[in-house]
């Protein structure tokens, strides 16, 4: 590792997805010093929390003067989107994605690697520590949940968007298969559907999590 290269593990979590959310990163400097940062986000999805962790980590690494960065994340969606394998359709994610890409231009190189959750344990712990603290504070303050009508309305809009994206993906695949094309494969179609569901924040757990 060069004198200007650091490694960072990022993570984001949301209880309810969307729900109370937090982000965290664990950054190891080239000299071996390790720094940890984590904050709550209010109400957000897992994916927004994951991208916020990335943006915060990139910004902090830039402030430290690091020129190269190895980023590790247990979000397969984030890694594949940043690496250009998946498109970013969700407007909230697109804004954070663009911010991350802008920050990446300040480095000589940023490498992204997808890891299983057990290899991202400390960042995950930091997120949960922040969320546990937030939950205790909310309970002590006697905060109430959002009105059921508002949650219902948000759910309807989300369902419509997910339905549209998923049906479009299936129709495109069906047209290709009717034309005798070998691509996309069923596995690729499933990956795209999973991406749509994960990006919308409707999945309760990350892919590959046990």
N, C-alpha and C positions, 0 to 999 in steps of 0.2 A: 504494500500500500504506500502511495506517495505521501509526502508531508502535508499535502492539502486535500487528502481524501478522507471522508468520514463515512460512517455507516449509520443508518437510522431505521428503526422499526416503528411503524405507524399503526394506529388502530382507532376505530370509532365504534360507538355502541349506542343503541337506542332501545329503550324498554317500552315496547308497544309498537314500534316501527310503523308510523311515526309515534314518538313519545319522548319522554325525558332523554336527552342525548348528551354525550360527552366525547371528546377527542383526546388523544394522547400520543406522544412520541418519546422514544428513547434514543438519544443520539450519542454515538461513541466518537470522540475526537481521535485524530491520528496518534496523539500521544497517550491514548488509553483512558483519558478522563471521560466519564459518562455523565450526561445531563438528561434529566427527565422533566417533561412539561405536560400538563393536562388541565383541561378546563371543561366546564359544562357549557351546553349550547342552548338550553331551553328545549323547545319541542322541535324535533327533526327526525329524519329517517337515518337508518344505518349508513346509507351511501353518502348522504350529506356529511355525516360525522366523519366518515373515512376520508372524504376529499378535504374536509376542513383540516384534519390532521396532516394531510400531505402539504397543503398550502402553508400551514404554520411551521412545519418542519423545514420546508424549502426556504422560507423567509428567514428562519433562525440560522440555518446553515450558511446562508448568504451573509448574514451579519457577522458570523464568525470568520468569514474570509475563506471558507472551504471552496475549492475549485471543482472537486469531483465528489459525487455522492452515490453510495449504494443504498437503495431504498428497498425495504422488505415489508410486505403487506400480506395479510391473510384474506384480503378481498380480491378474489379472482376477477371480478368485474372491473375494479379500479385498474388493476395491472393491465388487463387486456385493452381497456379503453385508452390508457396512457400510451400503450405500445402500438395503438392503431389497429388492433384486431376487431374491436367493437366500436360502433358509433355511439355518440352521446346524444340522446334525444331529450331526456328530461331537462327542462330549462334551468332548474336550480343546480343540477349537476353541471350543466354546460357552462354556467357562469364560473363555478369553482374550477372546472377543467381548464377553461381559458386562463384563469388566474395562475393556475399551476404551470401551464405551458409557458406563460410569460416569465415566471420566476426561473424556470429551467433554462432559459436563454442566458441567464447570468452565470451559468456554470460551464466548464469545459466538457463535462459529461455527467449524466445522471442515468444510472442503471436501475431498472425495476425488476424485482424477483418476487414471485408468489410463493408463500410458505404456508404450511398448515398452522392452525391456531396454536398448537402446542409449542411451535417455534417462535411465537410472537407473544409469549405469555406475559412478560412484564408490562408491555403496552396495554394489553387487555386488562391486567390487574389495575393499572392506573385509571382506566376508564371506569371500571366498576367501583373503585374507591370514590371517585368524584360523584358518581350516580348515587351511591349509598349515602354520601354526605348530603347530597341535594334532597334525597327522599326524607331524611331525618329532619332537615331544615323546613321542608314543606309541611311535614306533619306537625311540627312544633308551631308553625305560623298559622295552621288551620286553613291552608289553601284549599279551594274547591276545584273540582274538575270542570272542564269546559262544558257548556250546555250540550245535551245530547243532540239537539237539532243541528248545531254547527258541525258536530262530528259526523252526523248522518249525511249532511250535504257534501262534506269533503269526501266521504266514502263513495258517494254516487259519482262525483266527477272523476275520481281516481279509477273507478270501475270502468267508466266509459272510455278513458284514455287507454287503459290496459287492454280492454276488449278490442279497440280499434287497431292497436299495434300488433296484437297477437293474431287477429284474423288476417291482417295484411300480410304478415309473415307466412301464415299457412297457405294463403291464396297464391302467393308468389312461388312457394315450393310446389304447390299442386300444378300450376301452369308449367313449371319447368319439367316436372315428371311426365305430364301429359305430352310434352314435346319430345320426350325420349332422352332428356338430359340426365347425365349421371350425377350431376351436382344440382342442388345441395344434397348431401347424404342425410338420412334420418337423424344421425347424431348431430350434424351441424344445425338442423332445424331445431332440435331440442335445446342446443346451446343458445340459439337465438331467443327461443321462448323463455328460457331461464333468465337470460340477460334482461328481457323485457320486464319480467316479474321482479327481478332483483333491483333493477334500476328504479322501478316504481315504488319500491319499499314495501311490497305486500308479502314478502317472505318473512317468516319468523326467525329463520336462522340462515347463516351463510352457507354457501355451497361447500361441501366437504367437511363441515363441522360435525362433530359427534356429540 
